[in-house]
Amino acid sequence: MKIKFAPIALVAAALLSGPALVTAQTPTAANAVVVDAAVTDNVFQLYEGTVTKIDKKTRTIFFKNNEGESKFVAGPEIKNFDQIKKGDRLSVTYELAVAIELIKTKSDGIRSKVETSSEVASKPGEKPTRTITNTTTIIADIVAVDRTKKLVSVKGPSGKVTVVTVKNPQLLADVNVGEQVKVIYFDAMAASITAPKKK
């Protein structure tokens, strides 16, 4: 069987060995109302495989799943390399979520965009894991409301107008042009090596 350098294995290597990122907090309005119909949340399994072999001399880890075999070289940045054992599972996932909140305030004419990142990595002695999270918060103006069609049009800091469908008509009862919404885009990439499940 031919061994290949799978792109996802390279993603895993980058995730598990990358530099730390600064954590930032985004304030949440106390009177915000979540528009449940406008929230999406998707988690994608990008790769899942089993450790079949470890070459400690070259720090090469071999993985196998239904699509074949792949490998990557763990650089010196991966401090917990010795915790990786044959039979361990590698999992790489990607999560994407979008939430829209109604903020009951008059627009002050300021629309904004704030991007933050945070990172969580394994502690010394644990198997390598790392999650990188990016959050983008946009404050946008409500420029049109169509209660009959259950549509809200919002304009962000770039001037682009986006139309949001709201399935719950009760959420539109008190929404008016000139108010603002908060749109939160969240995405996270995670890679982890875990011990096999006990049978």
Secondary structure, 3 states (H helix, E strand, C coil): CCEECCHHHHHHHHHHHCCCCCCCCCCCCCCCEECHHHCEEEEEEEEEEEEEEEECCCCEEEEEECCEEEEEECCCCCCCHHHCCCCCEEEEEEEEEEEEEEEEEECCCCCEEEEEEEEEECCCCCCCEEEEEEEEEEEEEEEEEECCCCEEEEECCCCCEEEEECCCHHHHCCCCCCEEEEEEEEEEEEEEEECCCCC
